[in-house]
Amino acid sequence: MALASPGARQRPLSPHLLQWRWHVTMAMSIFMRVAGGATYVGLFLVAGWALALVSGREAYDDYMGLLGSIPGKVVLFGFTVAVFLHLAGGVRHLLWDLGKGYSKEAASLSAWASIVFAIVASIGVWVIAGLTGAL
């Protein structure tokens, strides 16, 4: 019969972020989670806008003044990027569910495409908003 070794047995360690070389698919996985949380929090901005809208002209003007300030626009731009990034990440996952894009090259390319799409689409939305006077 085998004898148990005295003392606590060393447990295996899970790979830690600092032990891995960063790559775009790893970053996109983290960005996707952050974008999901940011989208969730951003929906409180939308709910606040709806509440201000039904609360009367003064409440609406105050809320729009808050959103129209420089910090408000920065938060709204971040919300826009988060929505587009989460959308692109969702399309990536949909393609994976269909069995497409599992190779390293395809996964890296789709991660970069998602990031670029989110940035370009967000800038495009804000340029259009600026040109139409919505800002």
C-alpha positions as protocol buffer text, in pm:
chain_id: "A"
residue {
  index: 1
  type: MET
  ca { x: 0 y: 0 z: 0 }
}
residue {
  index: 2
  type: ALA
  ca { x: 133 y: 345 z: -93 }
}
residue {
  index: 3
  type: LEU
  ca { x: 204 y: 587 z: 184 }
}
residue {
  index: 4
  type: ALA
  ca { x: 71 y: 939 z: 167 }
}
residue {
  index: 5
  type: SER
  ca { x: 334 y: 1209 z: 167 }
}
residue {
  index: 6
  type: PRO
  ca { x: 329 y: 1434 z: 472 }
}
residue {
  index: 7
  type: GLY
  ca { x: 206 y: 1792 z: 436 }
}
residue {
  index: 8
  type: ALA
  ca { x: -7 y: 1965 z: 179 }
}
residue {
  index: 9
  type: ARG
  ca { x: 18 y: 1851 z: -178 }
}
residue {
  index: 10
  type: GLN
  ca { x: 109 y: 2119 z: -431 }
}
residue {
  index: 11
  type: ARG
  ca { x: -186 y: 2201 z: -651 }
}
residue {
  index: 12
  type: PRO
  ca { x: -141 y: 2258 z: -1023 }
}
residue {
  index: 13
  type: LEU
  ca { x: -152 y: 2623 z: -1123 }
}
residue {
  index: 14
  type: SER
  ca { x: -385 y: 2752 z: -1389 }
}
residue {
  index: 15
  type: PRO
  ca { x: -219 y: 2947 z: -1668 }
}
residue {
  index: 16
  type: HIS
  ca { x: -212 y: 3312 z: -1568 }
}
residue {
  index: 17
  type: LEU
  ca { x: -234 y: 3608 z: -1806 }
}
residue {
  index: 18
  type: LEU
  ca { x: 129 y: 3694 z: -1735 }
}
residue {
  index: 19
  type: GLN
  ca { x: 241 y: 3350 z: -1853 }
}
residue {
  index: 20
  type: TRP
  ca { x: 87 y: 3385 z: -2197 }
}
residue {
  index: 21
  type: ARG
  ca { x: 207 y: 3589 z: -2494 }
}
residue {
  index: 22
  type: TRP
  ca { x: -66 y: 3838 z: -2582 }
}
residue {
  index: 23
  type: HIS
  ca { x: -241 y: 3789 z: -2913 }
}
residue {
  index: 24
  type: VAL
  ca { x: -539 y: 3952 z: -3077 }
}
residue {
  index: 25
  type: THR
  ca { x: -786 y: 3671 z: -3007 }
}
residue {
  index: 26
  type: MET
  ca { x: -702 y: 3687 z: -2638 }
}
residue {
  index: 27
  type: ALA
  ca { x: -750 y: 4064 z: -2638 }
}
residue {
  index: 28
  type: MET
  ca { x: -1076 y: 4033 z: -2834 }
}
residue {
  index: 29
  type: SER
  ca { x: -1209 y: 3787 z: -2577 }
}
residue {
  index: 30
  type: ILE
  ca { x: -1141 y: 4039 z: -2302 }
}
residue {
  index: 31
  type: PHE
  ca { x: -1277 y: 4330 z: -2511 }
}
residue {
  index: 32
  type: MET
  ca { x: -1594 y: 4132 z: -2581 }
}
residue {
  index: 33
  type: ARG
  ca { x: -1660 y: 4086 z: -2210 }
}
residue {
  index: 34
  type: VAL
  ca { x: -1586 y: 4452 z: -2134 }
}
residue {
  index: 35
  type: ALA
  ca { x: -1805 y: 4563 z: -2424 }
}
residue {
  index: 36
  type: GLY
  ca { x: -2091 y: 4349 z: -2293 }
}
residue {
  index: 37
  type: GLY
  ca { x: -2064 y: 4513 z: -1952 }
}
residue {
  index: 38
  type: ALA
  ca { x: -2034 y: 4860 z: -2105 }
}
residue {
  index: 39
  type: THR
  ca { x: -2339 y: 4797 z: -2320 }
}
residue {
  index: 40
  type: TYR
  ca { x: -2533 y: 4687 z: -2014 }
}
residue {
  index: 41
  type: VAL
  ca { x: -2432 y: 5002 z: -1824 }
}
residue {
  index: 42
  type: GLY
  ca { x: -2496 y: 5216 z: -2134 }
}
residue {
  index: 43
  type: LEU
  ca { x: -2854 y: 5099 z: -2141 }
}
residue {
  index: 44
  type: PHE
  ca { x: -2900 y: 5286 z: -1813 }
}
residue {
  index: 45
  type: LEU
  ca { x: -2817 y: 5601 z: -2012 }
}
residue {
  index: 46
  type: VAL
  ca { x: -3094 y: 5512 z: -2255 }
}
residue {
  index: 47
  type: ALA
  ca { x: -3334 y: 5447 z: -1966 }
}
residue {
  index: 48
  type: GLY
  ca { x: -3233 y: 5781 z: -1812 }
}
residue {
  index: 49
  type: TRP
  ca { x: -3304 y: 5953 z: -2143 }
}
residue {
  index: 50
  type: ALA
  ca { x: -3650 y: 5791 z: -2159 }
}
residue {
  index: 51
  type: LEU
  ca { x: -3724 y: 5895 z: -1799 }
}
residue {
  index: 52
  type: ALA
  ca { x: -3610 y: 6249 z: -1869 }
}
residue {
  index: 53
  type: LEU
  ca { x: -3827 y: 6256 z: -2180 }
}
residue {
  index: 54
  type: VAL
  ca { x: -4143 y: 6171 z: -1986 }
}
residue {
  index: 55
  type: SER
  ca { x: -4049 y: 6394 z: -1690 }
}
residue {
  index: 56
  type: GLY
  ca { x: -4096 y: 6720 z: -1872 }
}
residue {
  index: 57
  type: ARG
  ca { x: -3905 y: 6978 z: -2069 }
}
residue {
  index: 58
  type: GLU
  ca { x: -3679 y: 7094 z: -1786 }
}
residue {
  index: 59
  type: ALA
  ca { x: -3567 y: 6741 z: -1689 }
}
residue {
  index: 60
  type: TYR
  ca { x: -3508 y: 6657 z: -2055 }
}
residue {
  index: 61
  type: ASP
  ca { x: -3304 y: 6974 z: -2115 }
}
residue {
  index: 62
  type: ASP
  ca { x: -3093 y: 6903 z: -1805 }
}
residue {
  index: 63
  type: TYR
  ca { x: -3029 y: 6543 z: -1911 }
}
residue {
  index: 64
  type: MET
  ca { x: -2942 y: 6642 z: -2267 }
}
residue {
  index: 65
  type: GLY
  ca { x: -2709 y: 6908 z: -2127 }
}
residue {
  index: 66
  type: LEU
  ca { x: -2534 y: 6637 z: -1927 }
}
residue {
  index: 67
  type: LEU
  ca { x: -2504 y: 6408 z: -2229 }
}
residue {
  index: 68
  type: GLY
  ca { x: -2398 y: 6699 z: -2450 }
}
residue {
  index: 69
  type: SER
  ca { x: -2106 y: 6794 z: -2225 }
}
residue {
  index: 70
  type: ILE
  ca { x: -1754 y: 6681 z: -2313 }
}
residue {
  index: 71
  type: PRO
  ca { x: -1752 y: 6397 z: -2054 }
}
residue {
  index: 72
  type: GLY
  ca { x: -2102 y: 6298 z: -2166 }
}
residue {
  index: 73
  type: LYS
  ca { x: -1993 y: 6276 z: -2529 }
}
residue {
  index: 74
  type: VAL
  ca { x: -1688 y: 6070 z: -2433 }
}
residue {
  index: 75
  type: VAL
  ca { x: -1912 y: 5825 z: -2246 }
}
residue {
  index: 76
  type: LEU
  ca { x: -2157 y: 5813 z: -2538 }
}
residue {
  index: 77
  type: PHE
  ca { x: -1874 y: 5751 z: -2785 }
}
residue {
  index: 78
  type: GLY
  ca { x: -1748 y: 5467 z: -2563 }
}
residue {
  index: 79
  type: PHE
  ca { x: -2102 y: 5327 z: -2553 }
}
residue {
  index: 80
  type: THR
  ca { x: -2116 y: 5342 z: -2933 }
}
residue {
  index: 81
  type: VAL
  ca { x: -1785 y: 5155 z: -2966 }
}
residue {
  index: 82
  type: ALA
  ca { x: -1900 y: 4896 z: -2712 }
}
residue {
  index: 83
  type: VAL
  ca { x: -2226 y: 4833 z: -2900 }
}
residue {
  index: 84
  type: PHE
  ca { x: -2050 y: 4788 z: -3234 }
}
residue {
  index: 85
  type: LEU
  ca { x: -1773 y: 4573 z: -3084 }
}
residue {
  index: 86
  type: HIS
  ca { x: -2026 y: 4351 z: -2912 }
}
residue {
  index: 87
  type: LEU
  ca { x: -2224 y: 4327 z: -3237 }
}
residue {
  index: 88
  type: ALA
  ca { x: -1914 y: 4224 z: -3433 }
}
residue {
  index: 89
  type: GLY
  ca { x: -1813 y: 3976 z: -3163 }
}
residue {
  index: 90
  type: GLY
  ca { x: -2161 y: 3828 z: -3173 }
}
residue {
  index: 91
  type: VAL
  ca { x: -2130 y: 3777 z: -3550 }
}
residue {
  index: 92
  type: ARG
  ca { x: -1792 y: 3605 z: -3491 }
}
residue {
  index: 93
  type: HIS
  ca { x: -1953 y: 3370 z: -3242 }
}
residue {
  index: 94
  type: LEU
  ca { x: -2243 y: 3305 z: -3480 }
}
residue {
  index: 95
  type: LEU
  ca { x: -1994 y: 3204 z: -3750 }
}
residue {
  index: 96
  type: TRP
  ca { x: -1819 y: 2976 z: -3501 }
}
residue {
  index: 97
  type: ASP
  ca { x: -2155 y: 2818 z: -3419 }
}
residue {
  index: 98
  type: LEU
  ca { x: -2183 y: 2740 z: -3790 }
}
residue {
  index: 99
  type: GLY
  ca { x: -1841 y: 2572 z: -3778 }
}
residue {
  index: 100
  type: LYS
  ca { x: -1655 y: 2847 z: -3966 }
}
residue {
  index: 101
  type: GLY
  ca { x: -1342 y: 3041 z: -3874 }
}
residue {
  index: 102
  type: TYR
  ca { x: -1173 y: 2808 z: -3628 }
}
residue {
  index: 103
  type: SER
  ca { x: -824 y: 2823 z: -3776 }
}
residue {
  index: 104
  type: LYS
  ca { x: -569 y: 3048 z: -3606 }
}
residue {
  index: 105
  type: GLU
  ca { x: -550 y: 3275 z: -3909 }
}
residue {
  index: 106
  type: ALA
  ca { x: -928 y: 3308 z: -3945 }
}
residue {
  index: 107
  type: ALA
  ca { x: -974 y: 3372 z: -3571 }
}
residue {
  index: 108
  type: SER
  ca { x: -705 y: 3641 z: -3571 }
}
residue {
  index: 109
  type: LEU
  ca { x: -843 y: 3800 z: -3888 }
}
residue {
  index: 110
  type: SER
  ca { x: -1198 y: 3807 z: -3752 }
}
residue {
  index: 111
  type: ALA
  ca { x: -1074 y: 3957 z: -3424 }
}
residue {
  index: 112
  type: TRP
  ca { x: -894 y: 4237 z: -3608 }
}
residue {
  index: 113
  type: ALA
  ca { x: -1195 y: 4286 z: -3835 }
}
residue {
  index: 114
  type: SER
  ca { x: -1423 y: 4319 z: -3531 }
}
residue {
  index: 115
  type: ILE
  ca { x: -1200 y: 4579 z: -3368 }
}
residue {
  index: 116
  type: VAL
  ca { x: -1157 y: 4781 z: -3689 }
}
residue {
  index: 117
  type: PHE
  ca { x: -1530 y: 4759 z: -3765 }
}
residue {
  index: 118
  type: ALA
  ca { x: -1622 y: 4886 z: -3418 }
}
residue {
  index: 119
  type: ILE
  ca { x: -1389 y: 5186 z: -3445 }
}
residue {
  index: 120
  type: VAL
  ca { x: -1477 y: 5277 z: -3806 }
}
residue {
  index: 121
  type: ALA
  ca { x: -1852 y: 5231 z: -3756 }
}
residue {
  index: 122
  type: SER
  ca { x: -1846 y: 5440 z: -3437 }
}
residue {
  index: 123
  type: ILE
  ca { x: -1654 y: 5720 z: -3604 }
}
residue {
  index: 124
  type: GLY
  ca { x: -1892 y: 5700 z: -3899 }
}
residue {
  index: 125
  type: VAL
  ca { x: -2199 y: 5730 z: -3677 }
}
residue {
  index: 126
  type: TRP
  ca { x: -2050 y: 6027 z: -3495 }
}
residue {
  index: 127
  type: VAL
  ca { x: -1946 y: 6200 z: -3820 }
}
residue {
  index: 128
  type: ILE
  ca { x: -2299 y: 6157 z: -3957 }
}
residue {
  index: 129
  type: ALA
  ca { x: -2443 y: 6286 z: -3629 }
}
residue {
  index: 130
  type: GLY
  ca { x: -2214 y: 6589 z: -3649 }
}
residue {
  index: 131
  type: LEU
  ca { x: -2302 y: 6659 z: -4012 }
}
residue {
  index: 132
  type: THR
  ca { x: -2676 y: 6640 z: -3944 }
}
residue {
  index: 133
  type: GLY
  ca { x: -2656 y: 6865 z: -3639 }
}
residue {
  index: 134
  type: ALA
  ca { x: -2738 y: 6596 z: -3388 }
}
residue {
  index: 135
  type: LEU
  ca { x: -2434 y: 6673 z: -3172 }
}
